[in-house]
Amino acid sequence: MPDTRDVTRERPAVLGPITEAEAAHTRLVIGGALSTVEHPADRLRLRLSRHGGLEACPPVVVAQVNVTVRARMIRVQAAAPTLVEAVDQAGEALLHRLQRLDRHLTAERTGDVGFTAADWTSPYPQNPVGPVGPPTEQGRIVRMKDCHLAVQSPDSAAFAMDLRDYPFHLFVDDSTGVDALIHRGGPTGYRLHFSATVPAPRNFTVPISIQRWPAVPMPITRAVGLLNIAPERPYLFFTDPRTRRGRVLYRRFDGHLGLLAPIW
């Protein structure tokens, strides 16, 4: 089982198998990133998880940081052989995201609330973290998360995905009213997939390529089977055959699966 410890501003002490030097380095890196931006951050949560250590699964530390700035959630994660390396990578990613959000909030304050092509021309490090647990031949669903989907434009959805370091973001497209998935990929770096056949959106600046066919309706058991026979595929977007709402089945750190579904 992974060893996980949480560090917050209210309780900065670190418990568990971590040295004082590692704890001090973590506070220095994360605190340094937070101190560089104009808008204050709160709800800081840092999770450090140690995984592996067996022959089939080398040791790895996953550092994940969650923080809120003006009701916008920023999430970063990084994996490395040592805690210091993982924290350094997470700190660099956090700094880039904080600075990008800071620029956006400053623009909002001056009355510019939209996005422009320039918002997508300065990429910053992404930190994809693949499965770090032992391999599983048949992944099973170990977490089901029901959530209220945000009604957003493709621009706002892409921005939220970037800030949260997600490989995908499930939302309701504000121009069509249907569930949609924006995810990384395609010739432009962003790809948009709808849960139903709808006219292509027009008012956006993010460089997206639009999937021509809608998500396929299928039962959960079928989705699990498809993902299990395609180990290189990190997630699958499909719809509930009954409600036609969009769902995402995705791979977790431990090699098993999670299901993200909208609340009806």
C-alpha positions in Angstrom: 0.0 0.0 0.0 1.3 3.5 -0.7 2.4 5.6 2.2 0.6 9.0 2.0 0.9 12.1 4.1 -1.0 15.5 3.8 0.7 18.8 4.5 -1.5 22.0 4.8 -0.8 25.5 6.0 -2.9 24.9 9.1 -0.9 21.8 10.0 2.6 22.2 8.5 4.2 19.4 10.5 5.0 16.3 8.4 4.5 12.9 9.8 5.7 9.5 8.5 8.8 8.4 6.7 10.2 11.7 5.6 13.3 13.5 6.9 13.4 17.0 8.2 15.5 18.0 5.3 12.9 16.7 2.8 10.1 18.5 4.7 12.0 21.7 4.7 12.8 21.3 1.0 9.1 20.7 0.3 8.0 23.8 2.2 10.7 25.9 0.5 9.7 24.8 -3.1 6.0 24.9 -2.8 6.0 28.1 -0.6 8.4 29.7 -3.0 6.0 29.1 -6.0 3.0 30.5 -4.1 4.9 33.6 -3.1 5.6 34.7 -6.7 2.0 35.6 -7.7 -0.2 38.6 -7.0 -3.4 36.8 -6.1 -3.5 35.0 -2.8 -3.9 31.2 -2.7 -5.7 29.2 -0.1 -6.9 25.6 0.6 -3.4 24.3 0.0 -3.1 20.5 0.1 0.0 18.6 -0.6 0.0 14.8 -0.8 3.2 12.8 -1.0 2.8 9.1 -1.8 5.5 6.4 -1.9 4.8 3.5 -4.2 6.6 0.4 -5.3 9.9 -0.9 -4.0 9.4 -4.4 -5.4 11.3 -5.9 -8.4 8.3 -5.6 -10.7 7.6 -2.0 -9.5 10.6 0.3 -8.9 10.2 2.8 -6.0 8.6 6.1 -7.0 7.3 9.1 -5.1 4.2 11.0 -6.4 3.8 14.6 -5.3 0.4 16.2 -5.8 -0.4 19.8 -5.0 -3.9 21.3 -4.9 -4.5 24.9 -4.2 -7.3 27.4 -4.9 -6.9 30.9 -6.3 -10.0 33.1 -6.6 -12.3 30.0 -6.7 -10.1 28.4 -9.5 -8.6 25.1 -8.5 -5.0 24.4 -9.5 -3.7 20.8 -9.3 -0.3 19.5 -10.3 1.4 16.2 -9.9 4.7 14.7 -10.6 6.4 11.3 -10.1 10.1 10.7 -9.6 12.4 8.1 -8.0 13.0 10.4 -5.0 10.8 12.8 -3.0 13.1 15.8 -3.7 12.9 15.2 -7.4 9.1 14.8 -7.4 8.7 18.0 -5.3 11.0 19.9 -7.6 9.0 18.9 -10.7 5.7 19.6 -9.0 7.0 23.0 -7.8 8.0 24.0 -11.4 4.6 23.0 -12.8 2.8 24.8 -10.0 4.8 28.0 -10.7 3.8 27.9 -14.4 0.1 27.4 -13.6 0.0 30.0 -10.9 1.6 32.6 -13.3 -0.7 31.7 -16.1 -3.8 32.1 -13.9 -2.4 35.3 -12.4 -2.2 36.8 -15.8 -5.7 35.7 -16.6 -7.1 37.1 -13.4 -5.3 40.4 -14.0 -6.9 40.6 -17.5 -10.3 40.0 -16.0 -9.8 42.8 -13.5 -9.2 45.2 -16.4 -12.3 44.1 -18.2 -10.9 41.6 -20.6 -12.7 38.4 -19.6 -12.2 36.4 -22.8 -9.4 34.3 -24.2 -7.2 35.0 -27.2 -4.9 32.9 -29.4 -2.0 34.1 -27.3 -3.4 32.2 -24.3 -2.5 28.9 -26.0 0.9 29.8 -27.5 3.0 29.5 -24.3 3.0 25.9 -23.3 4.3 24.9 -19.9 5.5 21.6 -18.6 2.9 18.9 -18.4 3.5 16.1 -15.8 1.7 13.0 -16.9 1.9 10.3 -14.2 1.2 6.8 -15.4 0.3 3.8 -13.3 2.8 3.3 -10.5 1.3 0.3 -8.9 1.8 -3.4 -9.9 0.4 -4.3 -13.3 -3.0 -5.8 -13.4 -4.2 -8.1 -16.2 -7.9 -7.2 -15.6 -8.3 -3.7 -14.1 -11.6 -3.3 -12.2 -13.5 -0.2 -11.2 -12.4 0.8 -7.7 -13.7 4.4 -7.7 -16.9 5.9 -9.1 -17.1 9.7 -9.0 -20.4 11.5 -9.7 -20.2 15.2 -10.2 -22.1 18.2 -11.5 -20.6 19.2 -14.8 -19.6 22.8 -15.4 -21.4 24.5 -18.3 -18.5 26.0 -20.2 -17.1 27.1 -23.5 -14.3 25.0 -25.1 -11.9 27.8 -24.1 -12.9 27.7 -20.4 -12.8 23.9 -20.4 -9.4 23.8 -21.9 -8.1 26.4 -19.4 -9.6 24.4 -16.5 -7.9 21.2 -17.9 -4.6 22.9 -18.1 -4.7 24.4 -14.6 -5.6 21.1 -13.1 -3.0 19.1 -15.0 -5.7 16.7 -16.3 -5.3 14.7 -19.5 -9.0 15.3 -20.1 -11.9 17.4 -18.8 -15.6 16.5 -18.9 -18.0 19.4 -19.2 -21.3 20.6 -20.8 -20.7 22.7 -23.9 -22.5 26.0 -23.4 -23.4 26.4 -27.1 -25.0 23.0 -27.6 -26.0 21.9 -24.1 -24.5 18.4 -24.6 -21.8 16.7 -22.7 -18.3 17.0 -24.2 -14.8 15.9 -23.5 -11.8 18.0 -24.2 -8.5 16.1 -24.0 -4.9 16.2 -25.1 -4.1 14.9 -28.6 -4.5 15.5 -32.3 -2.5 17.8 -34.5 -3.2 20.9 -32.5 -2.7 19.5 -29.0 -6.3 19.7 -28.0 -9.2 17.5 -29.1 -12.9 17.9 -28.6 -15.4 15.0 -28.5 -19.1 15.4 -28.1 -21.6 12.9 -26.6 -24.1 13.5 -29.5 -24.1 14.8 -33.1 -24.2 18.6 -32.9 -23.1 21.6 -35.0 -19.4 22.4 -34.5 -18.9 25.3 -32.0 -17.6 28.5 -33.5 -16.8 30.9 -30.7 -13.5 29.6 -29.3 -9.8 30.5 -29.6 -8.2 27.2 -28.3 -6.6 25.3 -31.2 -8.8 22.2 -31.1 -9.5 19.4 -33.6 -13.1 18.2 -33.3 -13.9 14.5 -33.4 -16.4 13.9 -36.2 -18.4 11.1 -34.6 -20.1 11.2 -31.2 -19.2 9.1 -28.2 -20.5 5.5 -28.5 -23.2 4.4 -26.0 -22.3 1.3 -24.2 -22.7 -0.4 -20.8 -20.0 0.0 -18.2 -19.0 -3.7 -18.5 -18.3 -3.2 -22.2 -16.2 -0.1 -21.5 -14.1 -1.9 -18.9 -13.5 -4.7 -21.4 -12.4 -2.4 -24.1 -10.0 -0.5 -21.9 -8.5 -3.7 -20.5 -7.6 -5.0 -23.9 -6.0 -1.7 -24.9 -3.3 -1.1 -22.1 -1.8 1.8 -24.0 -5.1 3.7 -23.8 -5.4 5.9 -20.6 -9.2 6.6 -20.8 -12.3 6.0 -22.7 -15.2 8.5 -23.4 -18.6 6.9 -23.9 -22.2 7.5 -23.1 -24.8 5.8 -20.8 -27.2 3.9 -23.2 -30.1 4.9 -21.0 -29.5 8.6 -20.3 -27.0 9.3 -23.2 -24.9 11.4 -20.7 -21.2 11.3 -21.2 -18.9 9.1 -19.0 -15.2 8.7 -18.8 -13.5 5.4 -17.7 -9.8 6.1 -16.8 -6.7 4.3 -15.5 -5.6 5.0 -11.9 -2.1 5.0 -10.4 -2.7 1.5 -9.0 -3.5 0.0 -12.4 -7.2 -0.3 -11.7 -10.0 1.9 -13.1 -12.0 4.9 -12.1 -15.4 6.1 -13.5 -16.3 9.7 -13.9 -20.0 10.3 -14.5 -22.3 13.4 -14.4 -25.1 13.6 -11.8 -28.4 13.3 -13.7 
